[in-house]
Each structure stands twice: as structure tokens, then as C-alpha cells.
Amino acid sequence: MKISDIKEKILSNKWKPLKLFSYQYTRTDGRTEEQVREVYDKGDGAAVFMYNKQTKKVLLTKQFRMPAYINGVASGIVTEVPAGMLDKDDPETCIIREIEEETGYRVPKVKKVRHCFMTPGAVTEITHMFVAEYDESMKVAKGGGLNDEQEDIIVFEMNFTEVKQAIENNEFNDAKTLILLQYAWLHNLLED
């Protein structure tokens, strides 16, 4: 495999750049062909699984997502773990900031567990994934997101048993959330 003669054109730059790439691709069998791909360069993000050992609960969010709405989720509301774009921060600084903005909790530390592409066929984003413990003493604000970022986030808790049942019943449709919840289950963070 080899890529050459890459041409790039910006199709839109309203929020983050949507680019059109054309290039010569030499296949594994030696044939060369021109390929054209649209790539959304939205930057990298971070997400966190938050759990409370004492209450045996997980902290989650709900918010409207236009792509979910236009793709069949009637309300457009998606259940997610807290997450956000890195902007100029490193992943750990970003997720600690996002936790407070979205949930109102100020956690002293997070632990990175992995990073991965979410949609490598069309989006450049790598999502850095963390876990963090929380308790009521860490609550410093209401949460709900930032108005200037047009966020309208509902924060809620589910107990460990409910989370496992929801995973089994295919009730989570956000990839980063499902990855982190399954990670937590596999690593015994959802033990009653």
C-alpha cells in the first residue's frame, strides 16, 4: 500500500474543517487507482467513566444530538459519559475541565485507560478515555454545560445493576459510552 499525489480542498469550515482529499492509492496487489474521500477534521476528544463506589452509581449525561435525530432517534437525546473536545489542552486537563463543566463535580484525578479512533473512515478524531471516582464531597457546581457553547446537558445517575442491564439490553447507542461502560464491567468497576 502506498499513497501519493495527495490533493486537499476545504469544503466547509463553519465549525471545524470538512475536507475533500483526492490521491493515488497503490493497492496491495500493485494496482494504482485514484480515490476521493471527505474527511471531517474536528480535533481530538476525551471521555470519562465516572463511578461512585459508596453509592454504587455511575454518573451519565443526556443531551440533544442532531446527527442522532436525523438518523432515527425520535427525540435526538443520547445518553453519554461526560466528554469534550481537547481544544488546546492535553487529554487529562481537558477531561477534568469537562467533568466540572458538564456534571458540576471537581475530581482530583483521572486514570487513562485507552484511546481510539471512533469513525476512522471519515473523522480524524482520536478519543482519549479515562475513568474517575467521584463522591458528593466533590460537587462544586450545578453542571449542565456551558451556555456559550450551547450546551443543555442533563446529569443523572444509574446504579451498577441498571447499567449492566442497559448494556445487555442494547440501550446505549453512543460508542465512547459503550466502550467505557464495557471497560468498567470487564475490570470489575461495576461490582455490587
Secondary structure as UniProt FT lines:
FT   STRAND          2..12
FT   STRAND          18..26
FT   TURN            28..29
FT   STRAND          32..40
FT   STRAND          45..52
FT   TURN            53..56
FT   STRAND          57..64
FT   HELIX           66..70
FT   TURN            71..72
FT   STRAND          77..80
FT   STRAND          83..85
FT   TURN            87..88
FT   HELIX           91..103
FT   STRAND          111..117
FT   TURN            120..122
FT   STRAND          126..133
FT   HELIX           136..138
FT   HELIX           147..149
FT   STRAND          154..159
FT   HELIX           160..168
FT   TURN            169..170
FT   HELIX           175..186
FT   TURN            187..190
//
